[in-house]
């Protein structure tokens, strides 16, 4: 059986295609000097999105576990995850807006 960190590493490598991101950056950068900047922002969004999906999945699992165990005071178990999800979503949106500064 594969350990979870290895599975996550494989998932990240398979779902984030850096060549495709570079191609997107080349096509969308306003000028050639901005290509590395656009590429970096796209990579940041890709990695944050993978993290977001991991944290969302964990939050769902914790909520289900708390329901199964009948735990009524679940804030200390769920709120940190919910706040992480909200923060990641906000940072993805901000990063997408940064792309507008460099894109055609």
SULLINBEL-V639087 format. One record per residue. N is the residue number from 1. RES is the residue in one small letter. SS is DSSP state (hx for helix, st for strand, lp for the rest). PHI is phi in whole degrees, 0 to 359 (999 if undefined). D_CENTER is the distance of its C-alpha to the mean C-alpha in Angstrom with 1 decimal. Layout:
# SULLINBEL-V639087
N;RES;SS;PHI;D_CENTER + N;RES;SS;PHI;D_CENTER
This chain:
# SULLINBEL-V639087
1;x;lp;999;25.9 + 2;x;lp;277;22.7 + 3;x;lp;291;21.1 + 4;x;hx;303;17.6 + 5;x;hx;301;16.2 + 6;x;hx;294;17.7 + 7;x;hx;298;16.2 + 8;x;hx;296;12.6 + 9;x;hx;299;13.6 + 10;x;hx;295;15.2 + 11;x;hx;300;12.3 + 12;x;hx;297;10.1 + 13;x;hx;296;13.3 + 14;x;hx;284;14.2 + 15;x;hx;267;11.2 + 16;x;lp;247;10.6 + 17;x;lp;262;14.1 + 18;x;hx;295;14.9 + 19;x;hx;292;18.2 + 20;x;hx;294;17.0 + 21;x;hx;295;14.8 + 22;x;hx;298;18.0 + 23;x;hx;300;20.1 + 24;x;hx;298;18.1 + 25;x;hx;297;18.4 + 26;x;hx;298;22.1 + 27;x;hx;287;22.7 + 28;x;hx;255;21.0 + 29;x;st;291;22.0 + 30;x;lp;295;25.0 + 31;x;lp;218;26.8 + 32;x;hx;296;26.5 + 33;x;hx;293;26.1 + 34;x;hx;273;22.7 + 35;x;hx;306;21.3 + 36;x;hx;296;19.7 + 37;x;hx;289;18.3 + 38;x;hx;296;16.8 + 39;x;hx;300;15.5 + 40;x;hx;297;13.8 + 41;x;hx;296;12.1 + 42;x;hx;296;11.0 + 43;x;hx;296;9.8 + 44;x;hx;300;7.9 + 45;x;hx;298;6.2 + 46;x;hx;299;5.8 + 47;x;hx;291;4.7 + 48;x;hx;294;2.3 + 49;x;hx;294;1.9 + 50;x;hx;299;3.8 + 51;x;hx;298;4.0 + 52;x;hx;302;4.2 + 53;x;hx;296;6.5 + 54;x;hx;296;8.1 + 55;x;hx;290;9.0 + 56;x;hx;300;10.1 + 57;x;hx;298;12.1 + 58;x;hx;298;13.6 + 59;x;hx;298;14.6 + 60;x;hx;299;16.4 + 61;x;hx;296;18.1 + 62;x;hx;293;19.3 + 63;x;hx;300;20.6 + 64;x;hx;299;22.4 + 65;x;hx;295;23.8 + 66;x;hx;297;25.1 + 67;x;hx;297;26.7 + 68;x;hx;298;28.2 + 69;x;hx;275;29.6 + 70;x;lp;72;30.8 + 71;x;lp;280;29.2 + 72;x;lp;269;29.7 + 73;x;lp;268;28.4 + 74;x;lp;258;24.8 + 75;x;hx;305;23.3 + 76;x;hx;292;23.0 + 77;x;hx;267;21.1 + 78;x;hx;257;18.8 + 79;x;hx;302;18.5 + 80;x;hx;301;16.4 + 81;x;hx;289;13.7 + 82;x;hx;297;14.2 + 83;x;hx;294;14.1 + 84;x;hx;296;10.8 + 85;x;hx;299;9.3 + 86;x;hx;298;11.4 + 87;x;hx;295;10.5 + 88;x;hx;299;6.7 + 89;x;hx;298;8.0 + 90;x;hx;296;10.7 + 91;x;hx;291;9.2 + 92;x;hx;297;7.4 + 93;x;hx;297;10.9 + 94;x;hx;299;12.7 + 95;x;hx;295;11.3 + 96;x;hx;299;12.2 + 97;x;hx;293;15.5 + 98;x;hx;300;16.0 + 99;x;hx;301;16.0 + 100;x;lp;298;19.0 + 101;x;lp;291;21.0 + 102;x;lp;244;20.9 + 103;x;st;259;20.9 + 104;x;lp;292;24.1
